[in-house]
Amino acid sequence: MNQPSRPPQKATIADVAKAAGVSKTTISRYLSGDYKSISEATLQRIKQSVKELRYRPSRLARGLRQDRSYSIGMIFADISNPFSTSVLKGAEDVCTKQGYSMIVCNTDNDPEKEKNYISMLHAQRVDGLIIHPTCQNLENLRELSEDQIPIVLIDRRIPGLKVDTVGTDNDKAMTEATGYFLDQGFERIGFFSQPIQHVSSRIERARTFVQILAAAGHPSVDDIYEYEPRIQGQFDEQLDRFIAETQGQYRMIFAVNVVTQLKLINALQKRGLRIPEDVGFAGVDDSEWAPVVGSGLTTIAQPTYEIGYKAMERILERIAGDNGPQQHFALSANLITRGSTPSRNAKIL
């Protein structure tokens, strides 16, 4: 009776060392990326041996040897936001190439959930943390930073926390966009946002918006409409107030992010208001549906994929030993003008 065949045994470091004609120490240096003392000819032999033997190093064993988990924690304020999914894609493309895994968490903009996730990831010994923060857990993040765990913030900065940040150049983007709205002849521009306080990206957008309008002597310096999603009816009250106060004027609405864009578009449709015939429209984030809503929505396209890519690159640089001063990377956005913001002088058919 034939015995069942055994599955082939996995190759070990010793097997690779024997095939390449080098010591196990040399193979360990190769696997950890330390090529300085390895000649080019030896490197090529090792690579060929690894390929032929189909050797796959154990991440757990490698982590124990180097006191690393080879995992990165990523905490998002709202994973359902298209901004987050694009950032995640950029980060993942870097992470997997470098042999790291990601632990992804979603807080639903809840500071308490964020606090719990920070503690959990700390306990799981992640090598670094990339976070789109609620901006209300300074002490918890500071504790991680003091424990020498690298942190990179995306989109939002936290005063008092000396860590790297990666986001959009909001001042430049809003300067260009607001100037364009003025050139189009809009008499009233409503700026709609979730609560602005504590969220640096919203603060920067609102501040620049007001500054540009104030310099032009425009009446919409006071047209800032904030709503708290958890307060039922507040959003509708703010929108109805803007609609009533701007009746008969050449007006438009600006949404601070894609979540607010969706709420506004749905609300305008329910009220029977057309874009752009009854109200112009623009917002931050260029979603895949922006070109097909009406005659197309004018948007500020954030470099979301690049933000995620850069954030992951930066956290890996910190893990590798970069102890330089904190840096803020402000990436350029792109203003995409479409039919939702026609010139006042243009005839709307």
Secondary structure as GFF3:
##gff-version 3
##sequence-region A 1 349
A	DSSP	alpha_helix	13	20	.	.	.	ID=ss1
A	DSSP	alpha_helix	24	31	.	.	.	ID=ss2
A	DSSP	alpha_helix	40	53	.	.	.	ID=ss3
A	DSSP	alpha_helix	59	66	.	.	.	ID=ss4
A	DSSP	beta_strand	71	76	.	.	.	ID=ss5
A	DSSP	alpha_helix	82	97	.	.	.	ID=ss6
A	DSSP	beta_strand	101	106	.	.	.	ID=ss7
A	DSSP	alpha_helix	111	123	.	.	.	ID=ss8
A	DSSP	beta_strand	128	131	.	.	.	ID=ss9
A	DSSP	alpha_helix	138	146	.	.	.	ID=ss10
A	DSSP	beta_strand	151	154	.	.	.	ID=ss11
A	DSSP	beta_strand	164	168	.	.	.	ID=ss12
A	DSSP	alpha_helix	170	183	.	.	.	ID=ss13
A	DSSP	beta_strand	188	193	.	.	.	ID=ss14
A	DSSP	alpha_helix	200	215	.	.	.	ID=ss15
A	DSSP	three_ten_helix	219	222	.	.	.	ID=ss16
A	DSSP	beta_strand	224	226	.	.	.	ID=ss17
A	DSSP	alpha_helix	234	245	.	.	.	ID=ss18
A	DSSP	beta_strand	251	255	.	.	.	ID=ss19
A	DSSP	alpha_helix	258	270	.	.	.	ID=ss20
A	DSSP	beta_strand	280	284	.	.	.	ID=ss21
A	DSSP	three_ten_helix	290	292	.	.	.	ID=ss22
A	DSSP	beta_strand	298	301	.	.	.	ID=ss23
A	DSSP	alpha_helix	304	319	.	.	.	ID=ss24
A	DSSP	beta_strand	328	331	.	.	.	ID=ss25
A	DSSP	beta_strand	334	336	.	.	.	ID=ss26
###
